[in-house]
Amino acid sequence: MRQTNRRDSARLGGGARRWQGWVGAGLLALLAGCGGGDPAATEATEATADPAQAADSTTVSTFEVAQAATPAQPTIRADAFRLLTQASFGPTEAEIQRVMSIGPAAWIDAQMALPVQGSHLSRWLADDAAARARNPGLTAGGASVASSFYQQALFGQDQLRQRVAFALSEIMVVSSYDMSGRKAVAVASYLDMLRANALGNYRQLIEKVALHPAMGMYLSHLKNRKGDPVGGREPDQNFARELMQLFSVGLVALNADGTPRLVGGRPLENYGPDDVEGLSQVMTGFSWAGPDTSSARFSTAFVAAGDAAWRPMQGYPAFHETQAKHFLGTTVAAQATAQPALSLRQALDTLAAHPSVGPFIGRQLIQRLVTSQPSRAYVARISAVWANNGAGVRGDLRAVVRAILLDPEARSAATAASPAFGKLREPVLRQTALLRALGAKSDSGQVLMEVDDDPASGLGQTPMRSPTVFNFFRPGHVPMEGQSGALGMTVPEWQTTTEVSVAGYVNHVARLLTVGVGTHNRTAQGTRPDLHPDLSALLALAGSPTQLVEATTARLLGPSAPAALKTLVLQGVTGIAVPALKADGSNRAKVNDALLRRVQAAVLITAASPEFIVQR
């Protein structure tokens, strides 16, 4: 996919020159005041500049030491880097060394043994209390969810669980875009629920999803009432439809390898309007948790819901449909006394046992973790594990995730080199990988991030803030243009990629490197953006452009960064002249500034390259 993305990047930008121009525009602030771009002048000052002294550091990071110390292990290191790109929010040197030491399988098992760490709900409640203390009219809102997400993604130890939970959040979507203000507390709790169940059983997961008040509010089956033939009221069908279409069986019946089952040459539909109607009847009579099932509690508004905003919904028999409910070839029998919990269990058992669930959800997990267009054989192998984890258990997500990451297609260096392998990194994953690689630090210790939805002025993606239930991008998206479109390739993340977003991303990275990201306005402390990369180790190498480029590309791309890209980065770095340090040190500030801009330029060009934007 690297070749595809490079050509498509040029296509999106109206040509390679314009795309490179955007990178150049992002570099303008870095180049300004650095003595121009005279390579000869740069070479002349290399010998007399004192970059180590100018950087006030002679320490080279363990990352660069490790790179130099392991020349005989490039393949092992490349595989460790690739695994961490797939299974975490970005490789760090400590984790690379750990994978190299114990191997991918043992690392995965160790990660799966870690308990859930931290609580997004607790963080939100603390942020909300602090906001109200400053001003009773304030609330934590969706920004707290984003801050907590990044805090755990950047610094949490349970990386694999979190990465899988993030993947599930883009399949079983709820969004603070619709649940803003104080309703965002339910989104924080929903993310906790996904983390707790990310490595559990699918059947248990969809029940947690169905009963979570965030989903109840988002897809309107909270306070969903049974039909009233006299008044003409019908149960709300929103959740029933999306539960089948997006969260379980999908629109069409699938073979184990993910291909559609055909009848008369046409795909066989999994369900129709009657199935949606029948399942919507199951999804009646659920509302806020509480000590009773009174009509008053059923109808309680959110502002009075209290901790019910994050506790599982409960059934209210008076509002549940008692007639027989038919869907997907099964029937929930008529009930003399309404039993909403029983109806739900039977419905979810039917969905979880459906043969399309394994290939439908399994393929999407492959897409979110490894590659956008997995082979049929890859999907079939994961479907087999979904059907039976080896101990007769269906829907074991722990076994499925392990199989996805250890599959030959995920671990093969030859497969990784194929132009069709890999996936475009969505903006959130680009940012986390960059910040983890650069050892980012939070001034407040809380990682104060804001909603960042605008692709023109920022990252263009906020975790848990999809604009629709269909996520930021559709899993089956094939571009209408570019080489990927011509080849009919599935590239989901491309759906969010535009001329505006490409330029906006470059500018966002430039700001990240120069002023940082996040905010300081939610606390009384700090005068600058809260999160900053640690560039000190790279700064110690800035006096030698070649060493700087090698270290930078190794951090962001691993040990297999292509020579052509290194040449491009080197050209950008050497275009920033470093003045010779005067004997009296009177120009130290100018020397330091030029060295810093070299580092920023090296990181920016690498982070804006197709080689970084495409996860290999």
C-alpha positions as CSV (number, residue, x, y, z in Angstrom):
1,M,0.0,0.0,0.0
2,R,3.0,2.3,0.3
3,Q,3.1,2.8,-3.5
4,T,-0.6,3.2,-3.7
5,N,-0.7,5.8,-0.9
6,R,2.2,7.8,-2.4
7,R,0.4,8.1,-5.7
8,D,-2.9,8.8,-4.1
9,S,-1.4,11.4,-1.9
10,A,-0.2,13.2,-5.0
11,R,-3.6,12.8,-6.6
12,L,-5.4,14.3,-3.6
13,G,-3.0,17.2,-3.6
14,G,-3.4,17.9,-7.3
15,G,0.0,16.5,-8.0
16,A,3.3,15.7,-6.2
17,R,4.5,19.2,-6.4
18,R,1.5,20.6,-4.6
19,W,1.6,17.8,-1.9
20,Q,5.3,18.5,-1.4
21,G,4.4,22.2,-1.3
22,W,2.1,21.6,1.7
23,V,5.0,19.9,3.5
24,G,7.1,22.9,2.5
25,A,4.5,25.3,3.8
26,G,4.6,23.5,7.1
27,L,8.4,23.9,7.1
28,L,8.4,27.7,6.5
29,A,8.1,28.4,10.2
30,L,10.9,26.0,11.0
31,L,13.2,27.5,8.3
32,A,12.5,31.1,9.1
33,G,15.5,32.9,10.6
34,C,17.8,29.9,10.2
35,G,20.3,31.4,7.8
36,G,18.7,30.2,4.6
37,G,19.2,27.0,2.8
38,D,22.8,27.1,1.5
39,P,24.1,23.5,1.7
40,A,27.7,24.7,1.2
41,A,27.3,27.0,4.1
42,T,25.9,24.3,6.2
43,E,28.8,21.9,5.5
44,A,31.2,24.7,6.3
45,T,29.8,25.3,9.7
46,E,29.4,21.6,10.7
47,A,33.0,21.3,11.8
48,T,33.0,24.4,14.0
49,A,29.5,24.2,15.5
50,D,29.3,22.5,18.9
51,P,25.8,20.8,18.7
52,A,26.3,18.8,21.8
53,Q,27.1,21.9,23.8
54,A,24.5,23.9,22.1
55,A,21.9,21.3,23.0
56,D,23.2,21.3,26.6
57,S,23.2,17.5,26.3
58,T,25.7,14.8,25.4
59,T,23.3,12.0,26.1
60,V,22.1,9.9,23.1
61,S,18.8,8.1,23.9
62,T,18.6,4.4,24.4
63,F,16.7,4.2,21.2
64,E,19.7,5.4,19.1
65,V,22.1,3.2,21.2
66,A,19.9,0.2,20.6
67,Q,19.7,0.9,16.9
68,A,23.5,0.9,16.7
69,A,23.9,-2.2,19.0
70,T,21.7,-4.5,17.0
71,P,22.9,-4.5,13.4
72,A,22.6,-8.3,13.2
73,Q,18.9,-8.3,14.2
74,P,17.2,-6.0,11.7
75,T,14.5,-8.6,10.9
76,I,13.6,-9.3,14.5
77,R,13.6,-5.6,15.3
78,A,11.4,-4.8,12.2
79,D,8.9,-7.5,13.2
80,A,8.8,-6.1,16.8
81,F,8.2,-2.6,15.4
82,R,5.5,-3.9,13.1
83,L,3.7,-5.8,15.9
84,L,3.7,-2.8,18.1
85,T,2.4,-0.6,15.3
86,Q,-0.5,-3.1,14.9
87,A,-1.2,-3.9,18.6
88,S,-0.4,-0.7,20.5
89,F,-0.8,3.1,20.1
90,G,2.8,3.3,18.8
91,P,6.2,1.6,19.3
92,T,8.5,2.8,22.1
93,E,12.0,1.6,22.6
94,A,11.2,-0.2,25.9
95,E,8.4,-2.2,24.2
96,I,10.5,-2.9,21.1
97,Q,13.2,-4.4,23.4
98,R,10.6,-6.4,25.3
99,V,9.1,-7.9,22.1
100,M,12.6,-8.7,20.8
101,S,13.4,-10.4,24.1
102,I,10.3,-12.6,24.6
103,G,8.8,-12.8,21.1
104,P,5.5,-11.6,19.7
105,A,3.4,-14.5,21.1
106,A,4.7,-14.0,24.7
107,W,4.3,-10.2,24.4
108,I,0.7,-10.6,23.3
109,D,0.0,-13.1,26.2
110,A,1.6,-10.8,28.7
111,Q,-0.5,-7.9,27.5
112,M,-3.7,-9.9,27.7
113,A,-2.9,-10.8,31.3
114,L,-2.8,-7.2,32.3
115,P,-5.9,-5.9,34.1
116,V,-7.8,-2.8,32.9
117,Q,-5.8,0.2,34.0
118,G,-7.4,3.5,34.9
119,S,-11.0,4.6,34.5
120,H,-12.3,7.1,31.9
121,L,-15.5,7.5,34.0
122,S,-13.5,8.4,37.2
123,R,-11.5,10.9,35.2
124,W,-14.6,12.4,33.7
125,L,-16.3,12.8,37.1
126,A,-13.2,14.4,38.6
127,D,-12.9,16.8,35.6
128,D,-16.5,17.7,35.9
129,A,-16.3,18.4,39.6
130,A,-13.2,20.6,39.0
131,A,-15.1,22.5,36.2
132,R,-18.1,23.1,38.3
133,A,-15.9,24.3,41.2
134,R,-14.5,26.9,38.8
135,N,-17.9,27.8,37.4
136,P,-21.2,26.0,38.3
137,G,-22.3,26.4,34.7
138,L,-19.3,24.5,33.2
139,T,-19.1,20.7,32.6
140,A,-16.3,18.3,31.6
141,G,-18.0,17.5,28.3
142,G,-16.4,15.6,25.4
143,A,-13.0,17.2,25.9
144,S,-12.5,15.1,29.1
145,V,-13.2,11.9,27.2
146,A,-10.6,12.9,24.6
147,S,-8.1,13.8,27.3
148,S,-8.6,10.6,29.2
149,F,-8.3,8.6,26.0
150,Y,-5.0,10.1,25.1
151,Q,-3.7,9.9,28.6
152,Q,-4.3,6.1,28.6
153,A,-3.2,5.6,25.0
154,L,0.1,7.4,25.5
155,F,1.1,6.3,28.9
156,G,-1.0,3.2,29.8
157,Q,0.6,-0.2,30.1
158,D,-2.4,-2.2,28.8
159,Q,-1.7,-1.1,25.2
160,L,-3.2,-4.1,23.4
161,R,-6.5,-4.0,25.3
162,Q,-6.8,-0.3,24.7
163,R,-6.1,-0.7,21.0
164,V,-8.7,-3.4,20.6
165,A,-11.2,-1.3,22.6
166,F,-10.5,1.6,20.2
167,A,-11.2,-0.7,17.2
168,L,-14.5,-1.8,18.8
169,S,-15.4,1.8,19.4
170,E,-15.3,2.3,15.7
171,I,-17.5,-0.8,15.1
172,M,-20.1,-0.4,17.9
173,V,-20.2,3.4,17.7
174,V,-21.5,5.9,20.3
175,S,-20.4,9.5,20.0
176,S,-19.9,12.5,22.2
177,Y,-20.8,14.5,19.1
178,D,-24.4,13.7,19.9
179,M,-24.0,13.2,23.6
180,S,-22.3,16.5,24.5
181,G,-22.1,18.4,27.7
182,R,-22.9,16.3,30.8
183,K,-24.2,13.4,28.6
184,A,-20.6,12.8,27.7
185,V,-20.2,11.0,31.0
186,A,-22.1,8.1,29.4
187,V,-19.5,8.0,26.6
188,A,-16.6,7.8,29.1
189,S,-18.4,4.9,30.8
190,Y,-19.0,3.2,27.4
191,L,-15.3,3.4,26.6
192,D,-14.6,1.8,30.0
193,M,-17.0,-1.0,29.2
194,L,-15.4,-1.7,25.8
195,R,-12.0,-1.9,27.5
196,A,-13.3,-4.3,30.1
197,N,-14.8,-6.6,27.5
198,A,-12.3,-6.1,24.6
199,L,-10.7,-9.5,25.3
200,G,-13.8,-11.3,26.6
201,N,-16.6,-13.0,24.7
202,Y,-18.5,-11.4,21.9
203,R,-21.9,-12.6,23.2
204,Q,-21.2,-10.9,26.5
205,L,-19.9,-7.8,24.8
206,I,-23.1,-7.2,22.7
207,E,-25.2,-7.6,25.7
208,K,-23.1,-4.9,27.5
209,V,-23.5,-2.8,24.4
210,A,-27.3,-3.3,24.2
211,L,-27.8,-2.4,27.8
212,H,-25.4,0.6,28.1
213,P,-27.3,3.9,28.5
214,A,-24.8,5.6,26.1
215,M,-26.0,3.2,23.4
216,G,-29.6,3.6,24.6
217,M,-29.4,7.3,24.2
218,Y,-27.4,7.3,21.0
219,L,-29.6,4.9,19.1
220,S,-32.9,5.8,20.9
221,H,-33.9,2.4,22.4
222,L,-33.7,3.8,26.0
223,K,-37.3,4.5,26.9
224,N,-38.4,2.7,23.8
225,R,-42.1,1.7,24.3
226,K,-44.1,-1.2,23.0
227,G,-46.4,-0.5,20.1
228,D,-49.9,1.0,20.5
229,P,-52.2,-0.2,17.7
230,V,-54.9,2.2,18.8
231,G,-52.7,5.3,18.9
232,G,-50.6,4.1,15.9
233,R,-47.3,4.1,17.8
234,E,-44.6,1.6,16.6
235,P,-41.4,0.7,18.6
236,D,-38.4,2.6,17.6
237,Q,-36.4,0.6,15.1
238,N,-33.1,2.5,15.2
239,F,-31.1,0.2,17.5
240,A,-32.6,-3.0,16.1
241,R,-31.5,-2.1,12.6
242,E,-27.9,-1.0,13.5
243,L,-27.5,-4.0,15.9
244,M,-27.9,-6.3,12.9
245,Q,-26.3,-4.1,10.2
246,L,-23.3,-2.8,12.0
247,F,-22.8,-4.7,15.3
248,S,-23.4,-8.4,14.3
249,V,-24.5,-10.0,11.1
250,G,-24.1,-7.3,8.4
251,L,-26.3,-6.6,5.5
252,V,-25.5,-9.7,3.4
253,A,-24.8,-13.3,4.3
254,L,-21.1,-14.1,4.3
255,N,-19.0,-17.2,3.7
256,A,-16.3,-17.9,6.2
257,D,-13.7,-16.1,4.0
258,G,-15.8,-12.9,4.1
259,T,-17.1,-13.1,0.5
260,P,-20.9,-12.7,0.0
261,R,-23.0,-15.8,-0.3
262,L,-24.7,-15.7,-3.7
263,V,-28.2,-16.9,-4.7
264,G,-28.9,-16.7,-8.4
265,G,-25.7,-14.7,-8.7
266,R,-26.8,-12.0,-6.3
267,P,-25.8,-11.5,-2.6
268,L,-28.2,-13.0,-0.1
269,E,-29.6,-10.4,2.3
270,N,-29.3,-11.3,6.0
271,Y,-32.5,-9.5,7.0
272,G,-35.4,-7.5,5.8
273,P,-38.0,-5.0,7.2
274,D,-39.9,-7.8,9.0
275,D,-36.7,-8.8,10.9
276,V,-36.1,-5.2,11.9
277,E,-39.7,-4.9,13.1
278,G,-39.5,-8.1,15.1
279,L,-36.1,-7.2,16.7
280,S,-37.3,-3.7,17.5
281,Q,-40.1,-5.3,19.6
282,V,-37.5,-7.1,21.6
283,M,-35.8,-3.7,22.3
284,T,-38.8,-2.3,24.1
285,G,-39.1,-1.6,27.8
286,F,-35.5,-0.7,28.7
287,S,-34.6,2.5,30.6
288,W,-32.6,3.8,33.5
289,A,-31.2,1.5,36.2
290,G,-32.8,2.0,39.6
291,P,-34.4,0.3,42.6
292,D,-37.8,0.0,41.0
293,T,-39.5,-0.3,37.6
294,S,-42.1,2.5,38.0
295,S,-43.4,4.5,35.1
296,A,-41.9,7.6,36.6
297,R,-38.4,6.1,36.6
298,F,-38.8,4.8,33.1
299,S,-39.5,8.3,31.9
300,T,-36.9,10.1,33.9
301,A,-35.0,12.8,32.1
302,F,-31.2,12.5,31.8
303,V,-30.5,15.4,34.2
304,A,-32.1,13.4,37.0
305,A,-30.6,10.0,36.0
306,G,-27.6,10.3,38.4
307,D,-25.4,7.2,38.3
308,A,-27.9,5.5,36.0
309,A,-26.2,7.4,33.2
310,W,-23.5,4.7,33.4
311,R,-25.1,1.7,35.0
312,P,-26.7,-0.9,32.6
313,M,-30.3,-0.3,31.7
314,Q,-33.0,-2.4,33.2
315,G,-36.2,-3.8,31.9
316,Y,-39.6,-2.3,32.6
317,P,-42.3,-5.0,32.0
318,A,-45.1,-2.5,31.6
319,F,-43.4,-1.0,28.4
320,H,-42.2,-4.3,26.9
321,E,-43.9,-6.0,24.0
322,T,-45.5,-9.3,25.0
323,Q,-46.6,-10.7,21.6
324,A,-44.4,-13.2,19.7
325,K,-41.4,-11.5,18.1
326,H,-40.1,-12.9,14.8
327,F,-36.7,-12.2,13.3
328,L,-33.9,-14.0,11.5
329,G,-35.8,-17.2,11.3
330,T,-36.4,-17.4,15.1
331,T,-39.2,-16.5,17.4
332,V,-39.3,-15.1,20.9
333,A,-42.5,-16.7,22.2
334,A,-45.4,-14.6,23.4
335,Q,-45.2,-13.9,27.1
336,A,-48.2,-13.8,29.5
337,T,-46.1,-11.6,31.7
338,A,-43.6,-9.3,30.0
339,Q,-40.0,-10.4,30.4
340,P,-37.7,-7.9,28.6
341,A,-34.5,-9.4,29.9
342,L,-35.4,-12.9,28.7
343,S,-36.4,-11.5,25.3
344,L,-33.1,-9.7,25.0
345,R,-31.1,-12.8,25.9
346,Q,-32.8,-14.9,23.3
347,A,-32.4,-12.3,20.6
348,L,-28.7,-11.8,21.4
349,D,-28.1,-15.6,21.5
350,T,-29.6,-15.8,18.0
351,L,-27.4,-13.0,16.7
352,A,-24.2,-14.3,18.3
353,A,-24.7,-17.7,16.7
354,H,-25.3,-16.4,13.2
355,P,-22.6,-17.7,10.8
356,S,-22.0,-14.2,9.3
357,V,-20.8,-12.7,12.6
358,G,-17.4,-14.2,12.6
359,P,-16.3,-13.1,9.1
360,F,-18.2,-9.7,9.5
361,I,-16.7,-8.6,12.8
362,G,-13.5,-10.6,12.4
363,R,-12.6,-8.9,9.1
364,Q,-13.2,-5.5,10.6
365,L,-10.9,-6.3,13.5
366,I,-8.2,-7.3,11.0
367,Q,-8.8,-4.0,9.2
368,R,-8.5,-1.9,12.4
369,L,-5.3,-3.7,13.6
370,V,-3.4,-5.0,10.6
371,T,-4.5,-4.4,7.0
372,S,-7.4,-2.9,5.1
373,Q,-7.7,-5.6,2.5
374,P,-7.0,-9.0,4.1
375,S,-6.9,-12.0,1.9
376,R,-9.8,-14.4,1.9
377,A,-7.6,-17.0,3.5
378,Y,-6.7,-14.6,6.3
379,V,-10.4,-13.9,7.0
380,A,-11.2,-17.6,6.8
381,R,-8.6,-18.5,9.4
382,I,-9.9,-15.8,11.8
383,S,-13.5,-17.0,11.2
384,A,-12.5,-20.5,12.1
385,V,-11.0,-19.2,15.4
386,W,-14.2,-17.2,16.0
387,A,-16.3,-20.3,15.5
388,N,-14.1,-22.3,17.8
389,N,-11.2,-21.1,20.0
390,G,-9.9,-24.6,20.3
391,A,-11.9,-25.4,23.3
392,G,-15.3,-25.3,21.7
393,V,-16.0,-21.7,22.6
394,R,-17.5,-19.3,20.0
395,G,-16.7,-15.6,19.9
396,D,-13.7,-15.7,22.1
397,L,-12.2,-12.2,21.4
398,R,-9.0,-13.0,23.2
399,A,-8.4,-15.9,20.9
400,V,-9.5,-14.0,17.8
401,V,-7.2,-11.0,18.5
402,R,-4.3,-13.3,19.2
403,A,-4.9,-15.1,15.9
404,I,-5.1,-11.9,14.0
405,L,-1.8,-10.6,15.3
406,L,0.1,-13.9,14.9
407,D,-1.3,-14.8,11.5
408,P,1.3,-15.4,8.9
409,E,0.0,-12.4,6.9
410,A,0.5,-10.1,9.9
411,R,3.9,-11.4,10.8
412,S,5.4,-12.0,7.3
413,A,8.0,-9.4,6.2
414,A,7.4,-10.5,2.6
415,T,3.7,-9.8,2.9
416,A,4.4,-6.5,4.6
417,A,6.4,-5.4,1.6
418,S,3.5,-6.0,-0.8
419,P,2.0,-2.7,-2.1
420,A,-1.5,-4.0,-1.2
421,F,-0.7,-4.7,2.4
422,G,-1.2,-2.4,5.3
423,K,-3.6,0.4,6.1
424,L,-3.8,4.2,6.2
425,R,-3.3,5.4,9.7
426,E,-6.3,7.4,10.8
427,P,-5.3,10.7,12.3
428,V,-5.7,9.6,16.0
429,L,-3.2,6.7,15.4
430,R,-0.8,9.0,13.6
431,Q,-0.7,11.4,16.6
432,T,-0.4,8.7,19.2
433,A,2.4,7.0,17.3
434,L,4.3,10.2,16.9
435,L,3.9,11.3,20.5
436,R,4.9,7.9,21.9
437,A,7.9,7.7,19.6
438,L,9.0,11.2,20.8
439,G,8.5,10.5,24.5
440,A,5.9,13.3,24.9
441,K,5.3,14.8,28.3
442,S,2.3,16.5,29.8
443,D,2.8,19.7,31.8
444,S,-0.2,19.0,33.9
445,G,0.2,15.2,34.1
446,Q,-3.4,15.0,32.8
447,V,-2.9,15.3,29.0
448,L,-5.3,18.1,28.5
449,M,-6.7,17.6,25.0
450,E,-9.6,19.3,23.3
451,V,-12.1,18.3,20.7
452,D,-10.2,18.4,17.4
453,D,-12.8,17.8,14.6
454,D,-11.7,20.4,12.0
455,P,-9.4,18.8,9.4
456,A,-8.5,22.3,8.1
457,S,-7.2,23.7,11.5
458,G,-6.3,20.6,13.4
459,L,-6.1,16.8,13.4
460,G,-9.6,16.3,12.1
461,Q,-10.6,13.4,14.4
462,T,-11.5,13.2,18.1
463,P,-11.7,9.8,19.8
464,M,-15.3,8.7,20.6
465,R,-16.7,11.6,18.5
466,S,-17.7,10.0,15.2
467,P,-20.1,12.2,13.2
468,T,-22.4,9.2,12.6
469,V,-23.1,5.6,13.8
470,F,-21.2,4.5,10.7
471,N,-17.9,5.7,12.2
472,F,-15.5,8.1,10.7
473,F,-15.2,5.8,7.7
474,R,-16.9,2.7,6.3
475,P,-15.1,-0.7,6.3
476,G,-15.9,-1.4,2.7
477,H,-14.9,2.0,1.2
478,V,-13.2,1.8,-2.2
479,P,-12.0,5.2,-3.5
480,M,-13.5,6.5,-6.7
481,E,-10.2,7.8,-7.9
482,G,-6.5,7.3,-7.6
483,Q,-4.5,4.1,-8.0
484,S,-6.4,2.4,-5.1
485,G,-9.7,3.2,-6.8
486,A,-8.5,1.9,-10.2
487,L,-7.4,-1.4,-8.5
488,G,-10.7,-1.7,-6.6
489,M,-8.8,-1.7,-3.2
490,T,-10.6,-1.3,0.1
491,V,-9.1,1.7,1.9
492,P,-11.5,2.7,4.7
493,E,-9.5,5.6,6.1
494,W,-9.3,7.2,2.7
495,Q,-12.9,8.3,3.2
496,T,-11.7,11.0,5.6
497,T,-8.7,12.1,3.4
498,T,-9.1,15.2,1.4
499,E,-7.0,18.1,0.1
500,V,-8.0,20.0,3.2
501,S,-7.1,17.2,5.6
502,V,-3.7,16.5,4.0
503,A,-2.7,20.1,4.4
504,G,-4.3,20.4,7.8
505,Y,-2.4,17.3,9.1
506,V,1.0,18.8,8.0
507,N,0.2,22.0,9.7
508,H,-1.0,20.2,12.8
509,V,2.3,18.3,13.1
510,A,4.2,21.5,12.6
511,R,2.3,23.0,15.6
512,L,2.8,19.9,17.6
513,L,6.6,20.2,17.1
514,T,6.9,23.9,17.7
515,V,4.3,24.8,20.4
516,G,2.7,21.5,21.4
517,V,-0.8,20.2,21.4
518,G,-3.7,20.4,23.9
519,T,-4.7,23.2,26.1
520,H,-3.9,24.8,29.5
521,N,-7.2,26.5,29.9
522,R,-9.0,23.9,31.9
523,T,-6.7,24.4,34.8
524,A,-5.2,27.4,36.6
525,Q,-1.7,26.1,35.7
526,G,0.4,26.5,32.6
527,T,0.7,29.1,29.9
528,R,1.2,26.8,26.9
529,P,-0.4,23.7,25.3
530,D,-0.2,20.8,27.7
531,L,1.5,18.1,25.6
532,H,5.1,18.4,24.2
533,P,7.4,16.0,22.4
534,D,10.8,15.4,24.0
535,L,13.3,16.3,21.3
536,S,16.4,16.4,23.5
537,A,18.0,13.1,22.3
538,L,17.5,14.0,18.6
539,L,18.8,17.5,19.3
540,A,22.1,16.0,20.5
541,L,22.5,14.6,17.0
542,A,21.4,17.7,15.1
543,G,25.0,18.7,14.3
544,S,25.3,15.6,12.0
545,P,22.5,15.6,9.5
546,T,23.0,12.0,8.5
547,Q,22.9,10.7,12.1
548,L,19.8,12.9,12.8
549,V,18.0,11.5,9.8
550,E,18.9,7.9,10.7
551,A,17.7,8.3,14.3
552,T,14.5,10.2,13.3
553,T,13.4,7.7,10.6
554,A,14.3,4.8,12.9
555,R,12.0,6.2,15.6
556,L,9.0,6.8,13.4
557,L,9.4,4.0,10.8
558,G,11.5,1.3,12.4
559,P,14.8,-0.1,10.9
560,S,13.5,-0.5,7.4
561,A,13.0,3.1,6.4
562,P,13.6,3.4,2.6
563,A,16.7,5.2,1.4
564,A,14.8,7.5,-0.9
565,L,12.9,8.9,2.0
566,K,16.0,9.4,4.0
567,T,17.5,11.3,1.1
568,L,14.5,13.6,1.1
569,V,14.6,14.2,4.8
570,L,18.4,14.8,4.6
571,Q,17.7,17.5,2.0
572,G,15.3,19.2,4.3
573,V,17.7,19.1,7.2
574,T,20.8,20.3,5.4
575,G,18.7,23.2,4.0
576,I,18.9,24.6,7.5
577,A,22.3,26.1,8.1
578,V,23.8,26.1,11.6
579,P,26.1,29.0,12.3
580,A,29.5,28.3,13.8
581,L,29.5,28.8,17.6
582,K,31.6,31.8,18.5
583,A,34.3,31.4,21.0
584,D,32.6,33.7,23.5
585,G,29.3,31.8,23.0
586,S,27.5,35.1,22.1
587,N,25.5,33.4,19.3
588,R,24.6,30.3,21.3
589,A,20.9,31.1,21.0
590,K,21.1,31.2,17.2
591,V,23.0,28.0,17.1
592,N,20.5,26.3,19.4
593,D,17.5,27.6,17.4
594,A,19.0,26.3,14.1
595,L,19.7,22.9,15.6
596,L,16.2,22.7,17.0
597,R,14.7,23.6,13.6
598,R,16.7,20.8,12.0
599,V,15.2,18.3,14.4
600,Q,11.7,19.7,13.9
601,A,12.2,19.5,10.1
602,A,13.4,15.9,10.2
603,V,10.4,14.8,12.2
604,L,7.9,16.8,10.2
605,I,9.0,15.5,6.8
606,T,9.1,11.9,8.2
607,A,5.7,12.2,9.9
608,A,4.2,13.7,6.7
609,S,5.6,11.0,4.4
610,P,3.4,8.2,3.0
611,E,5.8,5.8,4.7
612,F,4.6,7.0,8.1
613,I,0.9,7.6,7.2
614,V,0.6,4.1,5.9
615,Q,0.9,1.5,8.7
616,R,3.0,-1.4,7.4
